[in-house]
Amino acid sequence: MAEKRAHTRRKLVLPVRLTVANDIHFAHTIDITCAGVRIGNVRSELEVGKVITLSRGSDKAKYRVAWVQQMGPKEMQAGLEALQQDNTFLGVDLSDCERSSSDELLMTLLTSKPPK
């Protein structure tokens, strides 16, 4: 049975900084949409409903933790809901939210200016 989602998920692995209660941790994205992101390699305790900040370069955005899943003894994945929907995800253009081709997204990343 096909899953129906409001927004197309795009597989995209990007390093990100996670700020939780003034502590900085490192993680990476697994997939993104214009409404949220799934992150992996999370090694800090996250609580569902807590507001955190994700940053990549000089770009920052606030997210609410929607779910957390334990993947191993010291590693979790988390689903984050964007508090303010924007046409970018930490410098990645998502203006065409329904675009389904990951090749197009990869080309956008490869041709765009990296964050400072």
KOLTORKOL-553365 format. One record per residue: residue in one letter; z, y, x of N, C-alpha, C, CB in turn; residue number from 0. Coordinates in steps of 0.02 Angstrom, whole numbers. Glycine has a CB too. Layout:
@resn->a, n_Z->Z, n_Y->Y, n_X->X, ca_Z->Z, ca_Y->Y, ca_X->X, c_Z->Z, c_Y->Y, c_X->X, cb_Z->Z, cb_Y->Y, cb_X->X, resi->NUM
...
END
This chain:
@resn->m, n_Z->0, n_Y->-59, n_X->42, ca_Z->0, ca_Y->0, ca_X->0, c_Z->0, c_Y->62, c_X->44, cb_Z->61, cb_Y->0, cb_X->-48, resi->0
@resn->a, n_Z->-45, n_Y->107, n_X->33, ca_Z->-50, ca_Y->168, ca_X->73, c_Z->7, c_Y->215, c_X->57, cb_Z->-118, cb_Y->203, cb_X->61, resi->1
@resn->e, n_Z->33, n_Y->246, n_X->110, ca_Z->87, ca_Y->293, ca_X->102, c_Z->60, c_Y->362, c_X->84, cb_Z->129, cb_Y->297, cb_X->167, resi->2
@resn->k, n_Z->90, n_Y->395, n_X->35, ca_Z->67, ca_Y->462, ca_X->16, c_Z->116, c_Y->512, c_X->46, cb_Z->62, cb_Y->469, cb_X->-61, resi->3
@resn->r, n_Z->90, n_Y->557, n_X->85, ca_Z->130, ca_Y->609, ca_X->117, c_Z->101, c_Y->677, c_X->98, cb_Z->131, cb_Y->600, cb_X->194, resi->4
@resn->a, n_Z->146, n_Y->725, n_X->97, ca_Z->124, ca_Y->793, ca_X->81, c_Z->81, c_Y->823, c_X->137, cb_Z->184, cb_Y->838, cb_X->67, resi->5
@resn->h, n_Z->96, n_Y->803, n_X->199, ca_Z->60, ca_Y->831, ca_X->257, c_Z->40, c_Y->774, c_X->303, cb_Z->105, cb_Y->882, cb_X->296, resi->6
@resn->t, n_Z->-18, n_Y->781, n_X->334, ca_Z->-43, ca_Y->731, ca_X->381, c_Z->-1, c_Y->732, c_X->444, cb_Z->-117, cb_Y->744, cb_X->398, resi->7
@resn->r, n_Z->22, n_Y->673, n_X->465, ca_Z->59, ca_Y->667, ca_X->528, c_Z->9, c_Y->660, c_X->585, cb_Z->108, cb_Y->607, cb_X->527, resi->8
@resn->r, n_Z->25, n_Y->692, n_X->641, ca_Z->-16, ca_Y->687, ca_X->700, c_Z->26, c_Y->660, c_X->757, cb_Z->-47, cb_Y->755, cb_X->719, resi->9
@resn->k, n_Z->4, n_Y->606, n_X->788, ca_Z->39, ca_Y->579, ca_X->846, c_Z->28, c_Y->627, c_X->904, cb_Z->14, cb_Y->507, cb_X->864, resi->10
@resn->l, n_Z->83, n_Y->650, n_X->932, ca_Z->79, ca_Y->699, ca_X->986, c_Z->144, c_Y->697, c_X->1025, cb_Z->65, cb_Y->771, cb_X->959, resi->11
@resn->v, n_Z->139, n_Y->680, n_X->1089, ca_Z->198, ca_Y->675, ca_X->1132, c_Z->202, c_Y->738, c_X->1175, cb_Z->197, cb_Y->610, cb_X->1176, resi->12
@resn->l, n_Z->252, n_Y->779, n_X->1162, ca_Z->263, ca_Y->840, ca_X->1201, c_Z->336, c_Y->843, c_X->1221, cb_Z->244, cb_Y->903, cb_X->1159, resi->13
@resn->p, n_Z->351, n_Y->863, n_X->1282, ca_Z->421, ca_Y->872, ca_X->1301, c_Z->450, c_Y->933, c_X->1265, cb_Z->429, cb_Y->880, cb_X->1378, resi->14
@resn->v, n_Z->511, n_Y->927, n_X->1241, ca_Z->545, ca_Y->982, ca_X->1206, c_Z->618, c_Y->986, c_X->1229, cb_Z->540, cb_Y->974, cb_X->1130, resi->15
@resn->r, n_Z->646, n_Y->1046, n_X->1223, ca_Z->718, ca_Y->1055, ca_X->1233, c_Z->751, c_Y->1060, c_X->1165, cb_Z->733, cb_Y->1119, cb_X->1276, resi->16
@resn->l, n_Z->807, n_Y->1028, n_X->1159, ca_Z->844, ca_Y->1024, ca_X->1097, c_Z->910, c_Y->1060, c_X->1109, cb_Z->855, cb_Y->949, cb_X->1074, resi->17
@resn->t, n_Z->924, n_Y->1112, n_X->1070, ca_Z->987, ca_Y->1147, ca_X->1077, c_Z->1031, c_Y->1130, c_X->1018, cb_Z->976, cb_Y->1224, cb_X->1082, resi->18
@resn->v, n_Z->1088, n_Y->1098, n_X->1033, ca_Z->1136, ca_Y->1077, ca_X->982, c_Z->1203, c_Y->1107, c_X->1002, cb_Z->1139, cb_Y->998, cb_X->976, resi->19
@resn->a, n_Z->1229, n_Y->1152, n_X->961, ca_Z->1295, ca_Y->1183, ca_X->974, c_Z->1300, c_Y->1209, c_X->1046, cb_Z->1352, cb_Y->1133, cb_X->961, resi->20
@resn->n, n_Z->1250, n_Y->1247, n_X->1068, ca_Z->1247, ca_Y->1278, ca_X->1134, c_Z->1239, c_Y->1229, c_X->1192, cb_Z->1309, cb_Y->1318, cb_X->1145, resi->21
@resn->d, n_Z->1228, n_Y->1165, n_X->1178, ca_Z->1213, ca_Y->1116, ca_X->1229, c_Z->1138, c_Y->1102, c_X->1228, cb_Z->1255, cb_Y->1050, cb_X->1218, resi->22
@resn->i, n_Z->1108, n_Y->1098, n_X->1288, ca_Z->1037, ca_Y->1086, ca_X->1293, c_Z->1025, c_Y->1014, c_X->1313, cb_Z->1004, cb_Y->1134, cb_X->1344, resi->23
@resn->h, n_Z->980, n_Y->981, n_X->1277, ca_Z->961, ca_Y->912, ca_X->1290, c_Z->884, c_Y->909, c_X->1292, cb_Z->990, cb_Y->863, cb_X->1235, resi->24
@resn->f, n_Z->858, n_Y->858, n_X->1323, ca_Z->785, ca_Y->850, ca_X->1327, c_Z->764, c_Y->790, c_X->1285, cb_Z->763, cb_Y->841, cb_X->1400, resi->25
@resn->a, n_Z->707, n_Y->797, n_X->1252, ca_Z->680, ca_Y->744, ca_X->1210, c_Z->604, c_Y->752, c_X->1211, cb_Z->708, cb_Y->747, cb_X->1136, resi->26
@resn->h, n_Z->569, n_Y->715, n_X->1167, ca_Z->497, ca_Y->723, ca_X->1161, c_Z->477, c_Y->712, c_X->1089, cb_Z->459, cb_Y->674, cb_X->1209, resi->27
@resn->t, n_Z->421, n_Y->742, n_X->1070, ca_Z->396, ca_Y->731, ca_X->1002, c_Z->362, c_Y->663, c_X->1000, cb_Z->347, cb_Y->788, cb_X->981, resi->28
@resn->i, n_Z->360, n_Y->635, n_X->940, ca_Z->324, ca_Y->572, ca_X->928, c_Z->265, c_Y->587, c_X->882, cb_Z->370, cb_Y->517, cb_X->897, resi->29
@resn->d, n_Z->279, n_Y->622, n_X->828, ca_Z->226, ca_Y->647, ca_X->785, c_Z->249, c_Y->712, c_X->753, cb_Z->207, cb_Y->595, cb_X->731, resi->30
@resn->i, n_Z->199, n_Y->752, n_X->732, ca_Z->214, ca_Y->817, ca_X->704, c_Z->175, c_Y->828, c_X->640, cb_Z->198, cb_Y->873, cb_X->755, resi->31
@resn->t, n_Z->201, n_Y->871, n_X->597, ca_Z->165, ca_Y->896, ca_X->539, c_Z->178, c_Y->971, c_X->536, cb_Z->186, cb_Y->859, cb_X->473, resi->32
@resn->c, n_Z->148, n_Y->1004, n_X->488, ca_Z->162, ca_Y->1076, ca_X->481, c_Z->230, c_Y->1086, c_X->447, cb_Z->106, cb_Y->1110, cb_X->441, resi->33
@resn->a, n_Z->263, n_Y->1033, n_X->425, ca_Z->328, ca_Y->1039, ca_X->391, c_Z->385, c_Y->1010, c_X->432, cb_Z->325, cb_Y->1005, cb_X->324, resi->34
@resn->g, n_Z->371, n_Y->976, n_X->487, ca_Z->424, ca_Y->946, ca_X->525, c_Z->399, c_Y->906, c_X->585, cb_Z->465, cb_Y->901, cb_X->482, resi->35
@resn->v, n_Z->445, n_Y->871, n_X->616, ca_Z->430, ca_Y->834, ca_X->677, c_Z->476, c_Y->774, c_X->683, cb_Z->436, cb_Y->880, cb_X->739, resi->36
@resn->r, n_Z->450, n_Y->721, n_X->714, ca_Z->492, ca_Y->664, ca_X->733, c_Z->499, c_Y->666, c_X->808, cb_Z->462, cb_Y->594, cb_X->708, resi->37
@resn->i, n_Z->561, n_Y->663, n_X->832, ca_Z->574, ca_Y->665, ca_X->904, c_Z->606, c_Y->600, c_X->927, cb_Z->619, cb_Y->726, cb_X->922, resi->38
@resn->g, n_Z->594, n_Y->584, n_X->990, ca_Z->622, ca_Y->524, ca_X->1020, c_Z->657, c_Y->540, c_X->1084, cb_Z->567, cb_Y->473, cb_X->1032, resi->39
@resn->n, n_Z->688, n_Y->489, n_X->1114, ca_Z->726, ca_Y->496, ca_X->1176, c_Z->785, c_Y->544, c_X->1167, cb_Z->681, cb_Y->521, cb_X->1232, resi->40
@resn->v, n_Z->812, n_Y->545, n_X->1106, ca_Z->870, ca_Y->588, ca_X->1091, c_Z->932, c_Y->553, c_X->1116, cb_Z->874, cb_Y->604, cb_X->1015, resi->41
@resn->r, n_Z->970, n_Y->586, n_X->1158, ca_Z->1030, ca_Y->556, ca_X->1186, c_Z->1093, c_Y->595, c_X->1168, cb_Z->1024, cb_Y->552, cb_X->1261, resi->42
@resn->s, n_Z->1087, n_Y->641, n_X->1121, ca_Z->1146, ca_Y->678, ca_X->1097, c_Z->1159, c_Y->659, c_X->1025, cb_Z->1135, cb_Y->755, cb_X->1104, resi->43
@resn->e, n_Z->1220, n_Y->665, n_X->1004, ca_Z->1238, ca_Y->650, ca_X->935, c_Z->1210, c_Y->703, c_X->888, cb_Z->1315, cb_Y->644, cb_X->927, resi->44
@resn->l, n_Z->1172, n_Y->682, n_X->839, ca_Z->1145, ca_Y->728, ca_X->789, c_Z->1173, c_Y->708, c_X->721, cb_Z->1068, cb_Y->727, cb_X->789, resi->45
@resn->e, n_Z->1188, n_Y->757, n_X->681, ca_Z->1213, ca_Y->744, ca_X->613, c_Z->1161, c_Y->766, c_X->563, cb_Z->1281, cb_Y->781, cb_X->601, resi->46
@resn->v, n_Z->1150, n_Y->725, n_X->512, ca_Z->1103, ca_Y->742, ca_X->459, c_Z->1127, c_Y->807, c_X->426, cb_Z->1097, cb_Y->684, cb_X->406, resi->47
@resn->g, n_Z->1081, n_Y->854, n_X->417, ca_Z->1097, ca_Y->918, ca_X->387, c_Z->1111, c_Y->973, c_X->437, cb_Z->1155, cb_Y->910, cb_X->342, resi->48
@resn->k, n_Z->1124, n_Y->955, n_X->499, ca_Z->1140, ca_Y->1005, ca_X->551, c_Z->1076, c_Y->1042, c_X->571, cb_Z->1171, cb_Y->971, cb_X->612, resi->49
@resn->v, n_Z->1082, n_Y->1107, n_X->583, ca_Z->1026, ca_Y->1149, ca_X->605, c_Z->1027, c_Y->1151, c_X->681, cb_Z->1031, cb_Y->1221, cb_X->575, resi->50
@resn->i, n_Z->969, n_Y->1136, n_X->711, ca_Z->961, ca_Y->1136, ca_X->783, c_Z->901, c_Y->1179, c_X->802, cb_Z->954, cb_Y->1064, cb_X->810, resi->51
@resn->t, n_Z->894, n_Y->1193, n_X->866, ca_Z->836, ca_Y->1231, ca_X->890, c_Z->796, c_Y->1186, c_X->937, cb_Z->859, cb_Y->1296, cb_X->926, resi->52
@resn->l, n_Z->731, n_Y->1184, n_X->926, ca_Z->684, ca_Y->1151, ca_X->972, c_Z->647, c_Y->1206, c_X->1009, cb_Z->634, cb_Y->1104, cb_X->934, resi->53
@resn->s, n_Z->636, n_Y->1195, n_X->1074, ca_Z->597, ca_Y->1244, ca_X->1112, c_Z->551, c_Y->1208, c_X->1160, cb_Z->643, cb_Y->1292, cb_X->1150, resi->54
@resn->r, n_Z->496, n_Y->1242, n_X->1173, ca_Z->444, ca_Y->1219, ca_X->1220, c_Z->416, c_Y->1281, c_X->1252, cb_Z->387, cb_Y->1176, cb_X->1184, resi->55
@resn->g, n_Z->427, n_Y->1289, n_X->1317, ca_Z->409, ca_Y->1351, ca_X->1350, c_Z->450, c_Y->1408, c_X->1320, cb_Z->332, cb_Y->1365, cb_X->1343, resi->56
@resn->s, n_Z->417, n_Y->1461, n_X->1301, ca_Z->453, ca_Y->1518, ca_X->1271, c_Z->454, c_Y->1514, c_X->1195, cb_Z->421, cb_Y->1584, cb_X->1293, resi->57
@resn->d, n_Z->422, n_Y->1464, n_X->1166, ca_Z->421, ca_Y->1456, ca_X->1093, c_Z->484, c_Y->1420, c_X->1069, cb_Z->358, cb_Y->1418, cb_X->1070, resi->58
@resn->k, n_Z->514, n_Y->1445, n_X->1015, ca_Z->574, ca_Y->1415, ca_X->986, c_Z->566, c_Y->1412, c_X->910, cb_Z->638, cb_Y->1454, cb_X->1005, resi->59
@resn->a, n_Z->598, n_Y->1362, n_X->880, ca_Z->599, ca_Y->1356, ca_X->807, c_Z->661, c_Y->1318, c_X->786, cb_Z->534, cb_Y->1321, cb_X->781, resi->60
@resn->k, n_Z->685, n_Y->1336, n_X->726, ca_Z->745, ca_Y->1303, ca_X->699, c_Z->724, c_Y->1248, c_X->651, cb_Z->791, cb_Y->1354, cb_X->663, resi->61
@resn->y, n_Z->761, n_Y->1192, n_X->654, ca_Z->748, ca_Y->1134, ca_X->613, c_Z->813, c_Y->1107, c_X->585, cb_Z->711, cb_Y->1079, cb_X->653, resi->62
@resn->r, n_Z->809, n_Y->1073, n_X->529, ca_Z->866, ca_Y->1038, ca_X->499, c_Z->855, c_Y->963, c_X->511, cb_Z->874, cb_Y->1055, cb_X->422, resi->63
@resn->v, n_Z->908, n_Y->929, n_X->533, ca_Z->904, ca_Y->857, ca_X->545, c_Z->900, c_Y->822, c_X->477, cb_Z->965, cb_Y->832, cb_X->586, resi->64
@resn->a, n_Z->845, n_Y->787, n_X->464, ca_Z->835, ca_Y->752, ca_X->400, c_Z->860, c_Y->680, c_X->404, cb_Z->761, cb_Y->753, cb_X->381, resi->65
@resn->w, n_Z->850, n_Y->648, n_X->461, ca_Z->873, ca_Y->579, ca_X->470, c_Z->880, c_Y->564, c_X->544, cb_Z->824, cb_Y->528, cb_X->437, resi->66
@resn->v, n_Z->922, n_Y->514, n_X->559, ca_Z->932, ca_Y->492, ca_X->628, c_Z->931, c_Y->416, c_X->628, cb_Z->1000, cb_Y->519, cb_X->657, resi->67
@resn->q, n_Z->897, n_Y->386, n_X->677, ca_Z->894, ca_Y->313, ca_X->682, c_Z->911, c_Y->292, c_X->753, cb_Z->824, cb_Y->287, cb_X->662, resi->68
@resn->q, n_Z->959, n_Y->247, n_X->760, ca_Z->979, ca_Y->220, ca_X->825, c_Z->924, c_Y->173, c_X->850, cb_Z->1048, cb_Y->184, cb_X->821, resi->69
@resn->m, n_Z->897, n_Y->185, n_X->910, ca_Z->844, ca_Y->143, ca_X->937, c_Z->871, c_Y->96, c_X->991, cb_Z->788, cb_Y->186, cb_X->965, resi->70
@resn->g, n_Z->926, n_Y->114, n_X->1021, ca_Z->957, ca_Y->75, ca_X->1075, c_Z->1027, c_Y->99, c_X->1083, cb_Z->917, cb_Y->80, cb_X->1141, resi->71
@resn->p, n_Z->1063, n_Y->72, n_X->1133, ca_Z->1133, ca_Y->92, ca_X->1142, c_Z->1143, c_Y->167, c_X->1153, cb_Z->1162, cb_Y->55, cb_X->1200, resi->72
@resn->k, n_Z->1096, n_Y->199, n_X->1187, ca_Z->1104, ca_Y->270, ca_X->1202, c_Z->1042, c_Y->311, c_X->1184, cb_Z->1120, cb_Y->280, cb_X->1275, resi->73
@resn->e, n_Z->1002, n_Y->286, n_X->1137, ca_Z->941, ca_Y->322, ca_X->1119, c_Z->930, c_Y->321, c_X->1044, cb_Z->880, cb_Y->292, cb_X->1155, resi->74
@resn->m, n_Z->910, n_Y->380, n_X->1018, ca_Z->896, ca_Y->387, ca_X->947, c_Z->829, c_Y->421, c_X->937, cb_Z->953, cb_Y->426, cb_X->912, resi->75
@resn->q, n_Z->803, n_Y->413, n_X->877, ca_Z->748, ca_Y->454, ca_X->852, c_Z->776, c_Y->495, c_X->795, cb_Z->686, cb_Y->409, cb_X->830, resi->76
@resn->a, n_Z->744, n_Y->552, n_X->782, ca_Z->767, ca_Y->594, ca_X->727, c_Z->707, c_Y->626, c_X->693, cb_Z->816, cb_Y->648, cb_X->753, resi->77
@resn->g, n_Z->713, n_Y->635, n_X->628, ca_Z->664, ca_Y->672, ca_X->589, c_Z->692, c_Y->741, c_X->576, cb_Z->647, cb_Y->635, cb_X->523, resi->78
@resn->l, n_Z->652, n_Y->792, n_X->592, ca_Z->674, ca_Y->861, ca_X->585, c_Z->630, c_Y->898, c_X->536, cb_Z->674, cb_Y->896, cb_X->653, resi->79
@resn->e, n_Z->661, n_Y->934, n_X->491, ca_Z->626, ca_Y->974, ca_X->441, c_Z->624, c_Y->1047, c_X->463, cb_Z->660, cb_Y->968, cb_X->371, resi->80
@resn->a, n_Z->564, n_Y->1076, n_X->465, ca_Z->557, ca_Y->1146, ca_X->485, c_Z->591, c_Y->1191, c_X->433, cb_Z->482, cb_Y->1165, cb_X->492, resi->81
@resn->l, n_Z->631, n_Y->1237, n_X->457, ca_Z->664, ca_Y->1284, ca_X->412, c_Z->617, c_Y->1339, c_X->389, cb_Z->725, cb_Y->1314, cb_X->444, resi->82
@resn->q, n_Z->567, n_Y->1353, n_X->430, ca_Z->517, ca_Y->1403, ca_X->412, c_Z->449, c_Y->1375, c_X->430, cb_Z->530, cb_Y->1471, cb_X->447, resi->83
@resn->q, n_Z->410, n_Y->1358, n_X->380, ca_Z->344, ca_Y->1330, ca_X->394, c_Z->299, c_Y->1383, c_X->425, cb_Z->311, cb_Y->1301, cb_X->330, resi->84
@resn->d, n_Z->266, n_Y->1362, n_X->476, ca_Z->223, ca_Y->1408, ca_X->514, c_Z->158, c_Y->1370, c_X->529, cb_Z->258, cb_Y->1434, cb_X->580, resi->85
@resn->n, n_Z->107, n_Y->1406, n_X->550, ca_Z->44, ca_Y->1373, ca_X->567, c_Z->43, c_Y->1350, c_X->639, cb_Z->-14, cb_Y->1420, cb_X->554, resi->86
@resn->t, n_Z->101, n_Y->1352, n_X->673, ca_Z->104, ca_Y->1328, ca_X->741, c_Z->167, c_Y->1285, c_X->748, cb_Z->105, cb_Y->1386, cb_X->792, resi->87
@resn->f, n_Z->164, n_Y->1239, n_X->794, ca_Z->223, ca_Y->1200, ca_X->813, c_Z->232, c_Y->1211, c_X->887, cb_Z->215, cb_Y->1124, cb_X->796, resi->88
@resn->l, n_Z->278, n_Y->1255, n_X->905, ca_Z->295, ca_Y->1269, ca_X->975, c_Z->232, c_Y->1279, c_X->1017, cb_Z->336, cb_Y->1212, cb_X->1003, resi->89
@resn->g, n_Z->188, n_Y->1321, n_X->993, ca_Z->127, ca_Y->1339, ca_X->1030, c_Z->66, c_Y->1297, c_X->1012, cb_Z->141, cb_Y->1332, cb_X->1102, resi->90
@resn->v, n_Z->73, n_Y->1246, n_X->971, ca_Z->17, ca_Y->1204, ca_X->950, c_Z->-8, c_Y->1229, c_X->882, cb_Z->37, cb_Y->1128, cb_X->946, resi->91
@resn->d, n_Z->-73, n_Y->1244, n_X->878, ca_Z->-102, ca_Y->1269, ca_X->816, c_Z->-106, c_Y->1215, c_X->763, cb_Z->-172, cb_Y->1298, cb_X->829, resi->92
@resn->l, n_Z->-74, n_Y->1227, n_X->706, ca_Z->-75, ca_Y->1181, ca_X->649, c_Z->-103, c_Y->1215, c_X->587, cb_Z->-5, cb_Y->1154, cb_X->634, resi->93
@resn->s, n_Z->-146, n_Y->1265, n_X->597, ca_Z->-172, ca_Y->1303, ca_X->540, c_Z->-211, c_Y->1260, c_X->491, cb_Z->-215, cb_Y->1360, cb_X->564, resi->94
@resn->d, n_Z->-242, n_Y->1208, n_X->516, ca_Z->-278, ca_Y->1162, ca_X->472, c_Z->-234, c_Y->1100, c_X->463, cb_Z->-349, cb_Y->1143, cb_X->500, resi->95
@resn->c, n_Z->-184, n_Y->1106, n_X->420, ca_Z->-133, ca_Y->1055, ca_X->412, c_Z->-161, c_Y->989, c_X->389, cb_Z->-80, cb_Y->1078, cb_X->364, resi->96
@resn->e, n_Z->-217, n_Y->988, n_X->356, ca_Z->-245, ca_Y->926, ca_X->331, c_Z->-295, c_Y->894, c_X->378, cb_Z->-278, cb_Y->939, cb_X->265, resi->97
@resn->r, n_Z->-306, n_Y->926, n_X->436, ca_Z->-352, ca_Y->897, ca_X->484, c_Z->-325, c_Y->829, c_X->506, cb_Z->-362, cb_Y->944, cb_X->546, resi->98
@resn->s, n_Z->-367, n_Y->778, n_X->504, ca_Z->-343, ca_Y->711, ca_X->517, c_Z->-363, c_Y->684, c_X->585, cb_Z->-368, cb_Y->664, cb_X->464, resi->99
@resn->s, n_Z->-406, n_Y->718, n_X->620, ca_Z->-431, ca_Y->692, ca_X->683, c_Z->-384, c_Y->710, c_X->741, cb_Z->-500, cb_Y->718, cb_X->697, resi->100
@resn->s, n_Z->-354, n_Y->659, n_X->772, ca_Z->-312, ca_Y->672, ca_X->830, c_Z->-353, c_Y->694, c_X->889, cb_Z->-272, cb_Y->608, cb_X->847, resi->101
@resn->d, n_Z->-418, n_Y->676, n_X->891, ca_Z->-462, ca_Y->700, ca_X->944, c_Z->-468, c_Y->776, c_X->943, cb_Z->-530, cb_Y->667, cb_X->939, resi->102
@resn->e, n_Z->-474, n_Y->804, n_X->882, ca_Z->-479, ca_Y->877, ca_X->876, c_Z->-415, c_Y->910, c_X->901, cb_Z->-492, cb_Y->897, cb_X->803, resi->103
@resn->l, n_Z->-357, n_Y->882, n_X->885, ca_Z->-293, ca_Y->910, ca_X->906, c_Z->-287, c_Y->905, c_X->982, cb_Z->-235, cb_Y->873, cb_X->872, resi->104
@resn->l, n_Z->-308, n_Y->850, n_X->1011, ca_Z->-305, ca_Y->842, ca_X->1083, c_Z->-349, c_Y->894, c_X->1117, cb_Z->-327, cb_Y->772, cb_X->1103, resi->105
@resn->m, n_Z->-409, n_Y->906, n_X->1090, ca_Z->-453, ca_Y->956, ca_X->1119, c_Z->-422, c_Y->1026, c_X->1113, cb_Z->-521, cb_Y->954, cb_X->1085, resi->106
@resn->t, n_Z->-388, n_Y->1040, n_X->1058, ca_Z->-354, ca_Y->1104, ca_X->1050, c_Z->-301, c_Y->1112, c_X->1103, cb_Z->-322, cb_Y->1109, cb_X->980, resi->107
@resn->l, n_Z->-262, n_Y->1060, n_X->1116, ca_Z->-210, ca_Y->1063, ca_X->1167, c_Z->-239, c_Y->1072, c_X->1236, cb_Z->-169, cb_Y->1000, cb_X->1166, resi->108
@resn->l, n_Z->-294, n_Y->1037, n_X->1251, ca_Z->-323, ca_Y->1040, ca_X->1317, c_Z->-356, c_Y->1107, c_X->1331, cb_Z->-373, cb_Y->984, cb_X->1326, resi->109
@resn->t, n_Z->-379, n_Y->1141, n_X->1280, ca_Z->-414, ca_Y->1204, ca_X->1290, c_Z->-370, c_Y->1265, c_X->1278, cb_Z->-473, cb_Y->1208, cb_X->1245, resi->110
@resn->s, n_Z->-309, n_Y->1254, n_X->1253, ca_Z->-265, ca_Y->1312, ca_X->1240, c_Z->-224, c_Y->1329, c_X->1302, cb_Z->-217, cb_Y->1296, cb_X->1180, resi->111
@resn->k, n_Z->-200, n_Y->1391, n_X->1303, ca_Z->-160, ca_Y->1415, ca_X->1358, c_Z->-91, c_Y->1384, c_X->1355, cb_Z->-156, cb_Y->1492, cb_X->1357, resi->112
@resn->p, n_Z->-65, n_Y->1356, n_X->1410, ca_Z->2, ca_Y->1325, ca_X->1408, c_Z->56, c_Y->1378, c_X->1397, cb_Z->15, cb_Y->1286, cb_X->1474, resi->113
@resn->p, n_Z->113, n_Y->1356, n_X->1367, ca_Z->168, ca_Y->1404, ca_X->1355, c_Z->198, c_Y->1426, c_X->1421, cb_Z->221, cb_Y->1374, cb_X->1310, resi->114
@resn->k, n_Z->226, n_Y->1487, n_X->1420, ca_Z->258, ca_Y->1514, ca_X->1481, c_Z->331, c_Y->1495, c_X->1483, cb_Z->250, cb_Y->1590, cb_X->1485, resi->115
END
